[in-house]
């Protein structure tokens, strides 16, 4: 459980972040969103929402969901893991309640993050198996699915979405060979049935040696370099692969040369993989001096010949003035 001192500290950081974000010049303050008739699919993407029982976590998440519904108006809301802070029924109930009361989209895509799966959190409150069962119960209810594993595939608007998930309570991702075998089959089917279209793959943790992860020394990527390498090899067999992750809690960054760690939000990996690492929505992402700016995410626009990524602060309903990336399809 969080101590009262910790709650006060985070609450203070929360209100400081609001003040900073309100005065920030990096996001354009506009609510109007132009609808391009050539857009085939719009996906509002966020990660690490960390919804829990504490009031300020709900306070941060609720305005972002409302922005998605009222202003972005996408076809899909995608949350790339760490939807909750503790993975228990109370956390998931709070997450679902906010979506039920505020979200208006056709589809939702959720992935399981390490916080959603942690068995050892707060002295071992639940086991991984119980956390996984809770995740499946609530995620299926939210998405309208009947998945029986943390990995599954869906067709949304004529585009394939393949969701992966860690199978242990480790900080870094732990994917079984059985899951990767499934992925090989699912990718081939997606490529055969959706020729020329992008394939979206979601995993909470990014690949090792991408997005300034290194060899996962601190749990930023995959627990096993072998599994990370195999996953990259499988994905790189197909064109137009978009790998969507979170977990790093890093701000939107266009150029790795501008970041002390060499981080970039979007990277080209191998021959065919575009890797997108989403910022942390709930805790915010830290600027110089340790000040946190929360609510960041990316809106993805899918066209017949390209995919566009535009930075957005969902909490403040603001567009980024600088983060605008276009990837052409092959």
ABEGO torsion letter per residue (X at the ends): XBBAAAAAAAAAAAAAAAAAAAABAABBBBABBBBBAABABBBBBBBGAGBBABAAAAAAAAAAAAAAAAAAGBABBBBAEGABAAGBAAAAAAAAAAAAAABBBABBBBBBBAAAABAABGGGABBAAAAAAAAAAAAAAAAGBABABABBBBBBGGBBBBBBBBABABABBBBBAAAAAAAAAAAAAAAAABBGBBBBBBBABBBBGBGGAEAGAAGABBABAAAAAAAAAAAAABBGBBBBBBGAGBBBBABAAABAAGBBABBBBEAABBBBBBBBAAAEBBBBGGBBBBGBBBBBBBBAABBBBBBBBAAAGBBBAABBBBBBBX
